[in-house]
């Protein structure tokens, strides 16, 4: 079973991975090493903070009684749609299906 601390750790690792490109560009664009490190620290801090706020908002919304009751209907539909998209996307990558973009 995942603990809240473990979930936070997973979120932090994924957040750092998703923001790594922005961090590298940020560091490359700033000539001063001190300013670059301070900027990277601020980027990491506020990225983690903003992701936390959004995740808490989604979590609270999904845990409300009306949404939780309706989720038994829409979660399987979202799962099926996600699976269909993933299959189509993989087929498009392998040139087995049309990719309009």
RAUR-V107312 format. One record per residue. PHI is phi in whole degrees, 0 to 359 (none if undefined). NEAR is the number of other C-alpha atoms within 8 Angstrom. Layout:
PHI_NEAR, PHI_NEAR
//
This chain:
none_2, 277_5, 271_6, 301_6, 292_6, 295_8, 298_9, 297_8, 298_8, 298_8, 297_8, 295_9, 295_8, 294_8, 296_11, 295_9, 296_7, 287_7, 259_9, 297_8, 298_7, 295_7, 296_10, 295_8, 298_8, 299_11, 296_11, 290_7, 273_6, 252_9, 287_6, 277_6, 296_7, 296_6, 294_8, 296_12, 295_9, 298_8, 295_10, 295_11, 298_8, 295_8, 300_9, 297_9, 298_8, 284_8, 293_10, 298_10, 296_8, 293_8, 294_9, 296_8, 299_8, 294_8, 295_8, 297_8, 299_8, 296_8, 298_8, 295_8, 296_8, 291_8, 272_8, 294_8, 304_6, 296_6, 289_10, 297_10, 292_7, 285_8, 294_8, 295_8, 268_7, 272_8, 295_8, 298_8, 293_8, 295_8, 297_8, 295_8, 295_8, 295_8, 296_8, 298_8, 297_8, 299_8, 295_8, 298_9, 296_8, 297_8, 296_10, 293_11, 297_7, 272_7, 60_7, 262_7, 220_8, 292_6, 236_5, 285_3, 256_2
//
